[in-house]
Amino acid sequence: MTTDRPFIGVDWGTSRMRAMLCAPNKPAPTKDELVFSDGIAKLKKPVADTLFDAIAPWVEQYGKLDIVMAGMVGSNIGWKSTPYLTCPAELSELRSLATKFEENGHTITILPGARGTNAMGQPDLMRGEELQILGWMAGHPDVSHEDRLICLPGTHTKWARLQDGRLESFATSLTGELFAILKDHSILVPKLTSETATGFQNASFLKGAKLADQQPNGLLHILFSTRTRYITNPDELGDPASFLSGLLIGSDVKTAIDNCAKPNVIVEVIGDPALGDKYALAIENLGHTCNFTDGNDAIYSGFLAV
């Protein structure tokens, strides 16, 4: 890959694809250098067609550009299956396990994922988040060799432990997916009406997060309080969806910090600002220091690093 021209970086996950125009001398992508499309699980067209439709304006402007891809596009439900880097791992080795091929005149590189054993002794996998972690490390060289707990919120939230500049271990929680299922397909949250469509409420969220902290082993029981508190005292509860989000994210944060981190660890949240703010609320509610990095900036820095 030449370094004097732009290249296209594509982070293609289960629920969303984001492509960005990358250049070594440009610190971050602007809004017109970001393109979003369907995730691997939602495709209406073949992977190649979806990709080339999305990047067509850049190809028209710059010609045939190199493309570097990460995420579920390299999984067994993606385009071409790539291997995994085994933890503990030096993330600088990602490119050594990449799959490279030619398609429609472009040189395409699909990066591997990462695999390891989580704190519960179970096998765990990630695809795409490892590149965001590498990007965060590249942007924070002064602290990237310190112990850190990295939180990457999403449909399948990842909690990764960094130690001595390596990805030591990580764990996955289905917080986002479970929230969507319970909100839309259970009786816990009432269907939207003019009375319940109030939008996200911090106060309701924190009530849920604090209850999850107080009852760390009772998630299956306290989930039902989303319904019972709404029925018995709706004014006290506030927004049921926000309360449910607080229960799930609060439980996720409590479990991850207890299982994956050392005492007084600093938590680095990397992701979408709206969701990252919710995790930051729950993390700070537990008394931990929390920093935030925009996920677009982290993945961009990760593409440059490889």
C-alpha positions as CSV (number, residue, x, y, z in Angstrom):
1,M,0.0,0.0,0.0
2,T,1.4,3.4,-0.9
3,T,1.4,6.1,1.8
4,D,1.3,9.2,-0.4
5,R,-2.3,8.7,-1.5
6,P,-5.5,8.4,0.5
7,F,-6.9,5.0,1.2
8,I,-10.3,3.8,2.3
9,G,-10.8,2.3,5.7
10,V,-13.9,0.2,6.3
11,D,-15.2,-0.9,9.8
12,W,-18.0,-3.3,9.0
13,G,-19.8,-4.7,11.9
14,T,-23.0,-6.7,12.5
15,S,-25.4,-3.8,12.5
16,R,-23.5,-1.0,10.7
17,M,-20.8,-0.3,8.1
18,R,-18.7,2.9,8.3
19,A,-16.2,3.7,5.6
20,M,-13.8,6.6,5.9
21,L,-11.3,8.3,3.6
22,C,-7.9,8.1,5.4
23,A,-4.7,10.0,4.7
24,P,-1.5,9.9,6.8
25,N,-1.3,13.7,7.2
26,K,-4.9,14.2,8.2
27,P,-5.7,13.9,11.9
28,A,-9.3,12.9,11.7
29,P,-12.1,12.3,9.2
30,T,-14.6,15.1,8.5
31,K,-18.3,14.5,8.1
32,D,-18.0,14.4,4.3
33,E,-15.3,11.7,4.6
34,L,-17.5,9.3,6.5
35,V,-20.1,7.0,4.8
36,F,-22.5,4.7,6.6
37,S,-24.4,1.7,5.3
38,D,-26.0,-1.6,6.4
39,G,-24.2,-4.0,8.7
40,I,-23.3,-7.6,7.7
41,A,-26.4,-9.0,9.3
42,K,-28.7,-6.5,7.4
43,L,-27.4,-6.6,3.9
44,K,-29.9,-6.3,1.0
45,K,-27.2,-6.8,-1.6
46,P,-23.9,-8.7,-1.9
47,V,-21.0,-7.4,0.2
48,A,-19.0,-6.2,-2.8
49,D,-21.9,-4.4,-4.3
50,T,-22.7,-2.6,-1.0
51,L,-19.1,-1.6,-0.6
52,F,-18.5,-0.2,-4.1
53,D,-21.8,1.6,-4.1
54,A,-20.9,3.3,-0.8
55,I,-17.4,4.4,-1.9
56,A,-18.3,5.3,-5.5
57,P,-17.8,9.1,-5.0
58,W,-14.3,8.6,-3.7
59,V,-13.3,6.3,-6.5
60,E,-14.7,8.8,-9.0
61,Q,-12.5,11.5,-7.4
62,Y,-9.3,9.6,-6.6
63,G,-9.4,6.5,-8.8
64,K,-8.8,3.0,-7.6
65,L,-7.8,3.3,-4.0
66,D,-6.5,0.6,-1.6
67,I,-9.1,-0.5,0.9
68,V,-8.4,-1.8,4.4
69,M,-11.3,-3.5,6.2
70,A,-11.9,-4.7,9.8
71,G,-14.9,-6.2,11.7
72,M,-17.4,-8.8,10.9
73,V,-16.6,-8.5,7.2
74,G,-13.8,-10.9,8.0
75,S,-16.0,-13.4,9.9
76,N,-17.7,-16.6,8.7
77,I,-20.8,-14.5,7.8
78,G,-18.8,-11.8,6.1
79,W,-16.9,-11.5,2.8
80,K,-13.7,-13.5,3.4
81,S,-12.9,-15.2,6.7
82,T,-9.7,-14.1,8.4
83,P,-8.0,-15.7,11.4
84,Y,-7.8,-14.4,14.9
85,L,-4.9,-12.8,16.9
86,T,-4.6,-14.8,20.2
87,C,-4.5,-12.9,23.5
88,P,-2.3,-11.8,25.1
89,A,-1.5,-10.0,21.9
90,E,0.6,-7.2,20.5
91,L,-2.0,-5.3,18.3
92,S,0.8,-4.1,16.0
93,E,0.7,-7.7,14.7
94,L,-2.8,-7.4,13.2
95,R,-1.5,-6.9,9.7
96,S,0.6,-10.0,9.8
97,L,-2.5,-12.1,9.8
98,A,-4.5,-10.1,7.2
99,T,-6.1,-11.5,4.1
100,K,-5.2,-9.6,0.9
101,F,-6.8,-9.8,-2.5
102,E,-7.8,-7.9,-5.6
103,E,-11.4,-6.9,-6.4
104,N,-12.7,-4.6,-9.1
105,G,-9.3,-3.1,-9.5
106,H,-8.8,-2.4,-5.8
107,T,-6.3,-4.0,-3.5
108,I,-8.3,-5.0,-0.4
109,T,-6.9,-6.0,2.9
110,I,-9.2,-7.6,5.6
111,L,-7.6,-7.5,9.0
112,P,-8.0,-10.4,11.6
113,G,-10.0,-10.3,14.8
114,A,-8.8,-11.2,18.3
115,R,-9.6,-14.2,20.4
116,G,-9.0,-15.1,24.0
117,T,-10.4,-16.5,27.3
118,N,-12.5,-14.1,29.3
119,A,-12.6,-13.6,33.1
120,M,-15.4,-16.3,33.3
121,G,-13.1,-18.9,31.7
122,Q,-15.1,-18.9,28.4
123,P,-13.7,-18.4,24.9
124,D,-14.4,-14.9,23.5
125,L,-14.0,-13.2,20.2
126,M,-13.9,-9.7,18.8
127,R,-13.8,-8.2,15.3
128,G,-13.3,-4.5,14.7
129,E,-12.9,-3.4,18.3
130,E,-9.2,-4.5,18.4
131,L,-8.5,-1.8,15.7
132,Q,-10.2,0.9,17.8
133,I,-8.1,-0.1,20.8
134,L,-5.0,0.1,18.6
135,G,-6.1,3.5,17.5
136,W,-6.6,4.6,21.1
137,M,-3.1,3.4,21.9
138,A,-1.6,5.3,19.0
139,G,-3.3,8.5,20.1
140,H,-2.2,8.0,23.8
141,P,1.4,6.8,23.7
142,D,2.1,8.4,27.1
143,V,-0.4,6.1,28.9
144,S,-0.9,3.2,26.5
145,H,1.5,1.0,28.5
146,E,-0.4,1.6,31.8
147,D,-3.1,-0.8,33.0
148,R,-6.4,0.3,31.5
149,L,-9.9,-1.1,31.2
150,I,-11.3,-0.3,27.8
151,C,-15.0,-0.2,27.3
152,L,-16.4,-0.3,23.7
153,P,-20.2,0.0,24.0
154,G,-22.4,-1.4,21.3
155,T,-24.8,-4.2,20.4
156,H,-22.2,-6.5,21.9
157,T,-20.2,-4.4,24.3
158,K,-16.5,-5.3,24.7
159,W,-14.5,-4.9,27.9
160,A,-10.7,-5.1,27.2
161,R,-7.8,-5.1,29.6
162,L,-4.6,-3.5,28.5
163,Q,-1.4,-4.3,30.3
164,D,2.2,-3.3,29.4
165,G,0.9,-2.1,26.0
166,R,-0.7,-5.5,25.1
167,L,-4.3,-6.6,24.8
168,E,-4.2,-8.9,27.8
169,S,-7.8,-10.2,27.8
170,F,-11.4,-9.1,27.0
171,A,-15.0,-10.0,27.6
172,T,-18.2,-9.5,25.6
173,S,-21.6,-8.5,27.0
174,L,-24.8,-8.6,25.0
175,T,-26.1,-5.4,26.7
176,G,-27.2,-3.5,23.6
177,E,-28.8,-6.5,21.9
178,L,-30.6,-7.5,25.1
179,F,-31.9,-3.9,25.6
180,A,-33.4,-3.8,22.1
181,I,-35.1,-7.2,22.6
182,L,-36.5,-6.4,26.0
183,K,-37.6,-2.9,25.0
184,D,-39.3,-3.9,21.8
185,H,-40.4,-7.5,22.4
186,S,-41.3,-7.8,26.0
187,I,-43.9,-6.3,28.4
188,L,-41.4,-4.4,30.4
189,V,-41.6,-1.1,28.5
190,P,-45.1,0.2,27.5
191,K,-45.7,0.9,23.8
192,L,-45.0,4.5,22.9
193,T,-47.8,6.9,23.6
194,S,-47.9,10.6,24.0
195,E,-47.4,10.0,27.7
196,T,-44.5,7.6,27.6
197,A,-42.6,9.0,24.6
198,T,-40.5,11.3,26.8
199,G,-37.1,10.5,25.5
200,F,-34.0,9.5,27.5
201,Q,-34.0,10.6,31.1
202,N,-30.8,10.7,33.1
203,A,-32.6,10.5,36.4
204,S,-34.5,7.3,35.4
205,F,-31.3,5.8,34.0
206,L,-29.4,6.4,37.2
207,K,-32.1,4.8,39.3
208,G,-31.7,1.7,37.3
209,A,-27.9,1.8,37.4
210,K,-27.9,2.3,41.2
211,L,-30.3,-0.6,41.7
212,A,-28.1,-2.8,39.6
213,D,-25.1,-1.8,41.8
214,Q,-27.1,-2.6,44.9
215,Q,-28.3,-6.0,43.6
216,P,-25.3,-7.3,41.6
217,N,-26.6,-10.9,41.6
218,G,-30.3,-10.2,41.0
219,L,-30.5,-8.9,37.4
220,L,-33.2,-11.3,36.3
221,H,-35.4,-10.3,39.3
222,I,-34.8,-6.5,39.1
223,L,-35.5,-6.4,35.4
224,F,-39.2,-7.0,36.2
225,S,-39.2,-3.9,38.4
226,T,-39.2,-1.9,35.1
227,R,-42.9,-3.0,34.7
228,T,-44.0,-3.1,38.3
229,R,-42.6,0.4,39.2
230,Y,-44.2,1.9,36.1
231,I,-47.6,0.4,37.1
232,T,-47.4,1.3,40.8
233,N,-45.6,4.6,40.7
234,P,-44.9,5.9,37.2
235,D,-44.1,9.5,38.3
236,E,-41.3,8.1,40.6
237,L,-39.9,5.8,37.9
238,G,-39.9,8.3,35.0
239,D,-39.1,6.9,31.6
240,P,-39.2,3.1,31.7
241,A,-36.8,2.6,28.7
242,S,-34.2,4.8,30.4
243,F,-34.6,2.8,33.7
244,L,-34.3,-0.5,31.8
245,S,-31.1,0.9,30.1
246,G,-29.7,1.8,33.5
247,L,-30.4,-1.7,34.9
248,L,-28.6,-3.4,32.0
249,I,-25.7,-0.9,31.6
250,G,-25.3,-0.6,35.4
251,S,-25.1,-4.4,35.7
252,D,-22.7,-4.6,32.8
253,V,-20.4,-2.0,34.3
254,K,-20.5,-3.5,37.8
255,T,-19.7,-7.0,36.5
256,A,-16.9,-5.9,34.1
257,I,-15.1,-3.7,36.7
258,D,-15.4,-6.5,39.3
259,N,-14.2,-9.2,37.0
260,C,-11.8,-7.5,34.6
261,A,-10.1,-4.7,36.4
262,K,-7.7,-3.9,39.2
263,P,-8.9,-1.6,42.0
264,N,-9.1,2.1,41.1
265,V,-8.6,1.3,37.4
266,I,-9.1,4.1,34.9
267,V,-11.8,3.2,32.3
268,E,-11.4,4.4,28.7
269,V,-14.8,4.5,26.9
270,I,-14.5,4.4,23.1
271,G,-17.6,4.7,20.9
272,D,-20.6,6.7,19.9
273,P,-21.0,9.8,22.1
274,A,-24.7,9.2,22.9
275,L,-24.1,5.6,24.1
276,G,-20.7,6.5,25.6
277,D,-22.3,9.1,27.8
278,K,-24.6,6.5,29.3
279,Y,-21.7,4.2,30.1
280,A,-19.8,7.1,31.6
281,L,-22.8,7.9,33.8
282,A,-22.8,4.4,35.2
283,I,-19.0,4.1,35.5
284,E,-18.8,7.4,37.4
285,N,-21.8,6.3,39.6
286,L,-19.6,3.5,40.8
287,G,-16.8,6.0,41.7
288,H,-14.4,5.3,38.9
289,T,-12.5,7.7,36.7
290,C,-13.7,7.6,33.1
291,N,-12.4,9.2,29.9
292,F,-14.1,9.2,26.5
293,T,-12.8,8.9,22.9
294,D,-15.0,9.2,19.8
295,G,-15.2,5.8,18.1
296,N,-14.8,7.4,14.6
297,D,-11.5,9.0,15.7
298,A,-10.3,5.8,17.3
299,I,-11.0,3.6,14.2
300,Y,-9.4,6.2,11.9
301,S,-6.3,6.2,14.0
302,G,-6.3,2.4,14.0
303,F,-6.4,2.3,10.2
304,L,-3.5,4.7,10.1
305,A,-1.5,2.6,12.6
306,V,-1.7,-0.5,10.3
